[in-house]
Amino acid sequence: MIELKDIAYVRSGSADLAAAVAFAVDVVGLELVANADGVAWLRADQRHHCLAFVEGDSGVLSSGFALRDEAALAAAETELEGAGVKVVRGTAAGARGRQVRDYLTFEDPFGNLVDLVVDQVVLPGPVDFGRTAGITEFGHLCLDAPDVREAYRFWSTLFNVRVSDWIGDQACLMRFDPVHHKLAVFKGDRPGLCHMNFQVESIDDVMRSWHFLRERGVEIELGPGRHPQSTAIFLYFKGPEGLTYEYSYGVRRITDEQAWRPRYFDPDQPDAIDLWRGPTRRPGTQFQIPRRPR
């Protein structure tokens, strides 16, 4: 079984790199680490970056997950190929662009491109946030698939992924460490990234950002509210080129694996998505760019 250690990053193609970077820094609050040769890297914590914009067509390029070491990467390649999944080993140039020592890329059964990486570069200095949003870390990412049950079968068969909760057949919330979910799959007709999440220090940060975003005319997709599954207080908002960001505070941690039982929430119930019963709609998706020759 392939053991995921953490989420690593999102790589997103951008037709307007300057606008994408400006929003990520000035509105989301990320630090611009570097911007060169059509690639901009942004961070929220000690990872070199959690988000990379690559100049070109709009859309998701890949989502990255970290493995322990090169032996784990080689074993993952063998296991994926044994399961009939086509694997492409990374190049030296690709590793530099991802700020990792080595990586491989595969396509899940639904068309989402995923990188498995080892030795992601860390930056020991404090984050120079673009604004004070209270961000503490890159929290989770959410992919789309037409069948969330099949998606869970794929991830749980090959990876150390466990379901924490179901939202009908609309969403599967999954963990590979004590955090309630670091990977989620939402029902969607096309592969893509539903959203990327940033944890913040307090509920006050969520509410201050809500006012900040409204004052600047940023589209609020969902929230402020509180998810009954993770207990997190949330706020989803739309960035340029269809990329959805989320702030959240207070995510549940599952520390007793033996005692936890996944729960099933009916999405038609008024408080299945938001305990505060605010208006809810599905966050938009930035669609996947199909694999291209490198």
C-alpha positions as a Markdown table, in Angstrom:
| # | Residue | x | y | z |
|---|---|---|---|---|
| 1 | Met | 0.0 | 0.0 | 0.0 |
| 2 | Ile | 1.3 | 3.5 | -0.9 |
| 3 | Glu | 1.7 | 5.6 | 2.2 |
| 4 | Leu | 0.9 | 9.3 | 1.7 |
| 5 | Lys | 2.6 | 11.5 | 4.3 |
| 6 | Asp | 1.1 | 14.9 | 3.4 |
| 7 | Ile | -0.3 | 17.0 | 0.7 |
| 8 | Ala | 2.4 | 19.0 | -1.2 |
| 9 | Tyr | 1.0 | 21.5 | -3.7 |
| 10 | Val | -1.4 | 22.4 | -6.5 |
| 11 | Arg | -0.1 | 23.3 | -9.9 |
| 12 | Ser | -2.4 | 25.5 | -11.9 |
| 13 | Gly | -2.1 | 26.8 | -15.5 |
| 14 | Ser | -2.8 | 30.5 | -15.8 |
| 15 | Ala | -3.6 | 32.5 | -18.9 |
| 16 | Asp | -3.1 | 35.7 | -16.9 |
| 17 | Leu | -0.2 | 35.0 | -14.6 |
| 18 | Ala | 0.0 | 38.6 | -13.2 |
| 19 | Ala | -3.7 | 38.6 | -12.2 |
| 20 | Ala | -3.5 | 35.1 | -10.6 |
| 21 | Val | -0.4 | 36.0 | -8.6 |
| 22 | Ala | -1.8 | 39.4 | -7.5 |
| 23 | Phe | -5.0 | 37.7 | -6.2 |
| 24 | Ala | -3.1 | 35.0 | -4.4 |
| 25 | Val | -0.9 | 37.5 | -2.7 |
| 26 | Asp | -3.1 | 40.6 | -2.1 |
| 27 | Val | -6.4 | 38.8 | -1.5 |
| 28 | Val | -5.6 | 35.2 | -0.3 |
| 29 | Gly | -2.5 | 36.4 | 1.6 |
| 30 | Leu | 0.1 | 33.9 | 0.3 |
| 31 | Glu | 3.8 | 34.8 | 0.0 |
| 32 | Leu | 5.2 | 35.0 | -3.5 |
| 33 | Val | 8.4 | 33.0 | -3.2 |
| 34 | Ala | 9.6 | 33.5 | -6.8 |
| 35 | Asn | 8.3 | 34.4 | -10.3 |
| 36 | Ala | 10.5 | 33.4 | -13.2 |
| 37 | Asp | 10.3 | 31.8 | -16.7 |
| 38 | Gly | 6.5 | 31.7 | -16.6 |
| 39 | Val | 6.2 | 30.0 | -13.2 |
| 40 | Ala | 5.2 | 31.7 | -9.9 |
| 41 | Trp | 5.5 | 29.8 | -6.6 |
| 42 | Leu | 3.5 | 30.8 | -3.6 |
| 43 | Arg | 3.6 | 29.5 | 0.0 |
| 44 | Ala | 1.5 | 29.4 | 3.1 |
| 45 | Asp | 3.9 | 27.5 | 5.5 |
| 46 | Gln | 7.3 | 26.0 | 5.5 |
| 47 | Arg | 6.8 | 24.1 | 2.3 |
| 48 | His | 8.6 | 25.9 | -0.6 |
| 49 | His | 5.2 | 26.4 | -2.2 |
| 50 | Cys | 1.7 | 25.1 | -1.9 |
| 51 | Leu | 0.5 | 26.7 | -5.2 |
| 52 | Ala | 2.4 | 27.1 | -8.4 |
| 53 | Phe | 1.0 | 29.1 | -11.3 |
| 54 | Val | 2.3 | 28.1 | -14.7 |
| 55 | Glu | 1.8 | 30.5 | -17.6 |
| 56 | Gly | -0.3 | 28.9 | -20.3 |
| 57 | Asp | -3.8 | 27.5 | -20.7 |
| 58 | Ser | -6.1 | 27.9 | -17.7 |
| 59 | Gly | -6.8 | 24.8 | -15.6 |
| 60 | Val | -5.3 | 22.4 | -13.1 |
| 61 | Leu | -2.1 | 20.8 | -14.1 |
| 62 | Ser | -1.6 | 18.4 | -11.2 |
| 63 | Ser | -2.0 | 18.0 | -7.4 |
| 64 | Gly | 0.9 | 16.8 | -5.4 |
| 65 | Phe | 1.3 | 14.4 | -2.4 |
| 66 | Ala | 4.4 | 13.7 | -0.4 |
| 67 | Leu | 5.9 | 10.2 | 0.2 |
| 68 | Arg | 8.6 | 9.3 | 2.7 |
| 69 | Asp | 11.6 | 8.7 | 0.5 |
| 70 | Glu | 12.9 | 7.4 | -2.8 |
| 71 | Ala | 12.3 | 3.8 | -1.8 |
| 72 | Ala | 8.6 | 4.6 | -1.2 |
| 73 | Leu | 8.5 | 6.3 | -4.6 |
| 74 | Ala | 9.9 | 3.3 | -6.4 |
| 75 | Ala | 7.5 | 1.0 | -4.6 |
| 76 | Ala | 4.6 | 3.3 | -5.5 |
| 77 | Glu | 5.6 | 3.1 | -9.1 |
| 78 | Thr | 5.6 | -0.7 | -9.0 |
| 79 | Glu | 2.3 | -0.8 | -7.2 |
| 80 | Leu | 0.5 | 1.6 | -9.5 |
| 81 | Glu | 1.8 | -0.1 | -12.6 |
| 82 | Gly | 0.7 | -3.5 | -11.1 |
| 83 | Ala | -2.8 | -2.1 | -10.8 |
| 84 | Gly | -2.8 | -1.0 | -14.4 |
| 85 | Val | -2.2 | 2.7 | -13.8 |
| 86 | Lys | 0.1 | 4.3 | -16.2 |
| 87 | Val | 3.0 | 6.1 | -14.5 |
| 88 | Val | 5.3 | 8.7 | -15.9 |
| 89 | Arg | 8.6 | 9.2 | -14.0 |
| 90 | Gly | 9.6 | 12.8 | -13.5 |
| 91 | Thr | 12.4 | 14.6 | -15.2 |
| 92 | Ala | 15.2 | 16.7 | -13.7 |
| 93 | Ala | 13.6 | 19.8 | -15.1 |
| 94 | Gly | 10.2 | 18.8 | -13.8 |
| 95 | Ala | 11.6 | 18.2 | -10.3 |
| 96 | Arg | 13.2 | 21.7 | -10.3 |
| 97 | Gly | 9.9 | 23.2 | -11.4 |
| 98 | Arg | 8.2 | 21.4 | -8.5 |
| 99 | Gln | 10.9 | 22.1 | -6.0 |
| 100 | Val | 11.3 | 18.4 | -5.1 |
| 101 | Arg | 14.1 | 15.9 | -5.5 |
| 102 | Asp | 12.1 | 13.4 | -7.4 |
| 103 | Tyr | 8.6 | 12.6 | -8.4 |
| 104 | Leu | 6.2 | 10.6 | -10.6 |
| 105 | Thr | 2.9 | 11.5 | -12.2 |
| 106 | Phe | -0.2 | 9.3 | -12.8 |
| 107 | Glu | -3.7 | 9.9 | -13.9 |
| 108 | Asp | -6.5 | 8.6 | -11.6 |
| 109 | Pro | -9.4 | 6.7 | -13.3 |
| 110 | Phe | -11.3 | 10.0 | -13.7 |
| 111 | Gly | -8.6 | 12.0 | -15.4 |
| 112 | Asn | -7.1 | 13.9 | -12.5 |
| 113 | Leu | -3.3 | 14.2 | -12.7 |
| 114 | Val | -1.5 | 13.5 | -9.5 |
| 115 | Asp | 2.1 | 13.9 | -8.6 |
| 116 | Leu | 3.8 | 11.8 | -5.9 |
| 117 | Val | 6.9 | 13.6 | -4.7 |
| 118 | Val | 9.8 | 13.1 | -2.3 |
| 119 | Asp | 11.9 | 15.7 | -0.6 |
| 120 | Gln | 9.9 | 18.8 | -1.2 |
| 121 | Val | 12.0 | 21.8 | -0.5 |
| 122 | Val | 11.3 | 23.6 | 2.8 |
| 123 | Leu | 12.0 | 27.2 | 3.6 |
| 124 | Pro | 12.9 | 27.7 | 7.3 |
| 125 | Gly | 12.3 | 31.4 | 7.5 |
| 126 | Pro | 8.9 | 32.9 | 8.6 |
| 127 | Val | 6.3 | 33.3 | 5.9 |
| 128 | Asp | 6.1 | 36.9 | 4.5 |
| 129 | Phe | 2.3 | 36.9 | 4.0 |
| 130 | Gly | 0.8 | 39.2 | 1.4 |
| 131 | Arg | -1.8 | 40.3 | 3.9 |
| 132 | Thr | -2.7 | 39.3 | 7.5 |
| 133 | Ala | -5.3 | 36.6 | 6.9 |
| 134 | Gly | -4.3 | 34.4 | 9.8 |
| 135 | Ile | -3.1 | 31.5 | 7.6 |
| 136 | Thr | -1.3 | 28.7 | 9.4 |
| 137 | Glu | -0.9 | 26.1 | 6.7 |
| 138 | Phe | -2.1 | 24.5 | 3.5 |
| 139 | Gly | -4.9 | 22.4 | 4.8 |
| 140 | His | -6.4 | 20.1 | 2.1 |
| 141 | Leu | -7.4 | 19.8 | -1.5 |
| 142 | Cys | -10.5 | 18.5 | -3.2 |
| 143 | Leu | -10.7 | 16.7 | -6.6 |
| 144 | Asp | -13.7 | 16.0 | -8.7 |
| 145 | Ala | -14.9 | 12.6 | -10.0 |
| 146 | Pro | -18.2 | 11.4 | -11.5 |
| 147 | Asp | -18.5 | 8.7 | -8.9 |
| 148 | Val | -17.3 | 9.4 | -5.4 |
| 149 | Arg | -17.7 | 5.8 | -4.4 |
| 150 | Glu | -15.5 | 4.6 | -7.2 |
| 151 | Ala | -13.0 | 7.3 | -6.3 |
| 152 | Tyr | -12.9 | 6.1 | -2.7 |
| 153 | Arg | -12.3 | 2.5 | -3.9 |
| 154 | Phe | -9.4 | 3.7 | -6.0 |
| 155 | Trp | -7.7 | 5.7 | -3.2 |
| 156 | Ser | -8.4 | 3.3 | -0.4 |
| 157 | Thr | -7.3 | 0.2 | -2.4 |
| 158 | Leu | -3.9 | 1.7 | -3.4 |
| 159 | Phe | -3.2 | 4.3 | -0.7 |
| 160 | Asn | -3.4 | 4.6 | 3.1 |
| 161 | Val | -6.6 | 6.6 | 2.7 |
| 162 | Arg | -9.6 | 6.1 | 5.0 |
| 163 | Val | -13.0 | 7.6 | 4.7 |
| 164 | Ser | -14.0 | 10.0 | 7.5 |
| 165 | Asp | -17.5 | 10.9 | 6.3 |
| 166 | Trp | -19.8 | 10.7 | 3.3 |
| 167 | Ile | -22.1 | 13.5 | 2.1 |
| 168 | Gly | -24.5 | 11.3 | 0.3 |
| 169 | Asp | -23.0 | 10.4 | -3.1 |
| 170 | Gln | -21.9 | 14.0 | -3.5 |
| 171 | Ala | -18.7 | 13.9 | -1.5 |
| 172 | Cys | -16.2 | 11.6 | 0.2 |
| 173 | Leu | -14.0 | 13.2 | 2.9 |
| 174 | Met | -10.8 | 11.2 | 3.4 |
| 175 | Arg | -7.8 | 11.2 | 5.8 |
| 176 | Phe | -4.4 | 9.6 | 6.0 |
| 177 | Asp | -3.3 | 11.2 | 9.3 |
| 178 | Pro | -5.4 | 12.5 | 12.2 |
| 179 | Val | -6.8 | 15.5 | 10.4 |
| 180 | His | -10.4 | 14.8 | 9.4 |
| 181 | His | -9.7 | 15.2 | 5.7 |
| 182 | Lys | -6.7 | 16.3 | 3.7 |
| 183 | Leu | -8.2 | 14.8 | 0.5 |
| 184 | Ala | -11.8 | 15.1 | -0.6 |
| 185 | Val | -13.6 | 14.0 | -3.7 |
| 186 | Phe | -16.7 | 15.8 | -4.9 |
| 187 | Lys | -19.1 | 14.6 | -7.5 |
| 188 | Gly | -18.3 | 16.4 | -10.8 |
| 189 | Asp | -18.7 | 15.6 | -14.5 |
| 190 | Arg | -15.2 | 16.5 | -15.4 |
| 191 | Pro | -11.8 | 16.0 | -13.7 |
| 192 | Gly | -10.6 | 19.1 | -11.8 |
| 193 | Leu | -9.8 | 20.8 | -8.6 |
| 194 | Cys | -12.9 | 21.7 | -6.6 |
| 195 | His | -11.0 | 23.8 | -4.1 |
| 196 | Met | -7.8 | 24.2 | -2.1 |
| 197 | Asn | -8.0 | 25.0 | 1.7 |
| 198 | Phe | -6.0 | 27.1 | 4.1 |
| 199 | Gln | -6.3 | 26.7 | 7.8 |
| 200 | Val | -6.4 | 30.0 | 9.8 |
| 201 | Glu | -5.7 | 30.7 | 13.5 |
| 202 | Ser | -9.2 | 31.7 | 14.7 |
| 203 | Ile | -12.9 | 32.2 | 13.9 |
| 204 | Asp | -12.1 | 35.9 | 14.0 |
| 205 | Asp | -9.7 | 35.5 | 11.0 |
| 206 | Val | -12.5 | 33.8 | 9.0 |
| 207 | Met | -14.9 | 36.7 | 9.8 |
| 208 | Arg | -12.4 | 39.4 | 9.1 |
| 209 | Ser | -11.6 | 37.8 | 5.7 |
| 210 | Trp | -15.4 | 37.6 | 5.0 |
| 211 | His | -15.7 | 41.4 | 5.4 |
| 212 | Phe | -12.4 | 41.9 | 3.5 |
| 213 | Leu | -13.6 | 39.9 | 0.5 |
| 214 | Arg | -17.0 | 41.5 | 0.4 |
| 215 | Glu | -15.6 | 45.0 | 0.5 |
| 216 | Arg | -13.4 | 44.1 | -2.5 |
| 217 | Gly | -16.2 | 42.5 | -4.5 |
| 218 | Val | -14.8 | 39.0 | -4.4 |
| 219 | Glu | -17.3 | 36.3 | -5.1 |
| 220 | Ile | -18.2 | 34.3 | -2.0 |
| 221 | Glu | -19.3 | 30.8 | -2.9 |
| 222 | Leu | -20.1 | 29.5 | 0.5 |
| 223 | Gly | -20.1 | 30.7 | 4.1 |
| 224 | Pro | -19.3 | 31.8 | 6.6 |
| 225 | Gly | -20.6 | 28.5 | 8.0 |
| 226 | Arg | -19.7 | 25.4 | 10.0 |
| 227 | His | -19.3 | 22.0 | 8.5 |
| 228 | Pro | -20.9 | 19.3 | 10.7 |
| 229 | Gln | -18.5 | 16.6 | 9.4 |
| 230 | Ser | -15.1 | 18.3 | 10.3 |
| 231 | Thr | -16.6 | 20.9 | 12.7 |
| 232 | Ala | -14.5 | 23.5 | 10.7 |
| 233 | Ile | -15.8 | 27.0 | 10.3 |
| 234 | Phe | -15.5 | 27.8 | 6.6 |
| 235 | Leu | -15.4 | 30.4 | 3.9 |
| 236 | Tyr | -15.1 | 29.6 | 0.2 |
| 237 | Phe | -14.4 | 32.2 | -2.4 |
| 238 | Lys | -13.6 | 32.4 | -6.1 |
| 239 | Gly | -10.3 | 33.5 | -7.6 |
| 240 | Pro | -9.3 | 34.2 | -11.2 |
| 241 | Glu | -9.7 | 31.6 | -13.8 |
| 242 | Gly | -12.1 | 29.5 | -11.8 |
| 243 | Leu | -9.8 | 28.6 | -8.9 |
| 244 | Thr | -11.7 | 28.3 | -5.6 |
| 245 | Tyr | -10.0 | 29.0 | -2.3 |
| 246 | Glu | -11.2 | 28.1 | 1.2 |
| 247 | Tyr | -10.3 | 29.4 | 4.7 |
| 248 | Ser | -11.3 | 27.3 | 7.6 |
| 249 | Tyr | -10.7 | 27.1 | 11.4 |
| 250 | Gly | -11.2 | 24.3 | 13.9 |
| 251 | Val | -11.0 | 21.2 | 11.9 |
| 252 | Arg | -11.7 | 17.9 | 13.7 |
| 253 | Arg | -8.8 | 15.5 | 14.4 |
| 254 | Ile | -9.5 | 11.8 | 14.6 |
| 255 | Thr | -7.2 | 10.3 | 17.2 |
| 256 | Asp | -8.9 | 7.0 | 17.9 |
| 257 | Glu | -8.9 | 5.1 | 14.7 |
| 258 | Gln | -10.6 | 2.0 | 16.2 |
| 259 | Ala | -13.5 | 4.0 | 17.6 |
| 260 | Trp | -14.2 | 6.2 | 14.6 |
| 261 | Arg | -17.0 | 5.1 | 12.2 |
| 262 | Pro | -17.7 | 7.0 | 9.0 |
| 263 | Arg | -21.0 | 8.8 | 9.0 |
| 264 | Tyr | -23.5 | 9.4 | 6.2 |
| 265 | Phe | -25.0 | 12.8 | 5.8 |
| 266 | Asp | -28.0 | 13.5 | 3.5 |
| 267 | Pro | -27.1 | 16.5 | 1.4 |
| 268 | Asp | -30.8 | 17.4 | 1.1 |
| 269 | Gln | -31.0 | 18.0 | 4.8 |
| 270 | Pro | -30.8 | 21.8 | 5.7 |
| 271 | Asp | -27.8 | 21.4 | 8.0 |
| 272 | Ala | -25.9 | 18.6 | 6.2 |
| 273 | Ile | -23.4 | 21.1 | 4.8 |
| 274 | Asp | -23.7 | 24.0 | 7.2 |
| 275 | Leu | -24.7 | 23.6 | 10.8 |
| 276 | Trp | -25.7 | 27.3 | 10.8 |
| 277 | Arg | -28.1 | 26.6 | 7.9 |
| 278 | Gly | -26.8 | 29.3 | 5.7 |
| 279 | Pro | -27.4 | 29.2 | 1.9 |
| 280 | Thr | -25.2 | 26.5 | 0.3 |
| 281 | Arg | -24.2 | 25.6 | -3.2 |
| 282 | Arg | -21.4 | 23.5 | -4.6 |
| 283 | Pro | -18.1 | 25.3 | -5.0 |
| 284 | Gly | -17.0 | 25.7 | -8.6 |
| 285 | Thr | -14.3 | 23.6 | -10.1 |
| 286 | Gln | -11.1 | 24.6 | -12.0 |
| 287 | Phe | -11.0 | 21.8 | -14.7 |
| 288 | Gln | -8.1 | 19.6 | -15.3 |
| 289 | Ile | -5.9 | 20.3 | -18.3 |
| 290 | Pro | -5.3 | 16.9 | -20.0 |
| 291 | Arg | -1.8 | 15.4 | -19.9 |
| 292 | Arg | 0.4 | 17.0 | -22.5 |
| 293 | Pro | 3.8 | 16.0 | -23.8 |
| 294 | Arg | 6.5 | 17.3 | -21.6 |
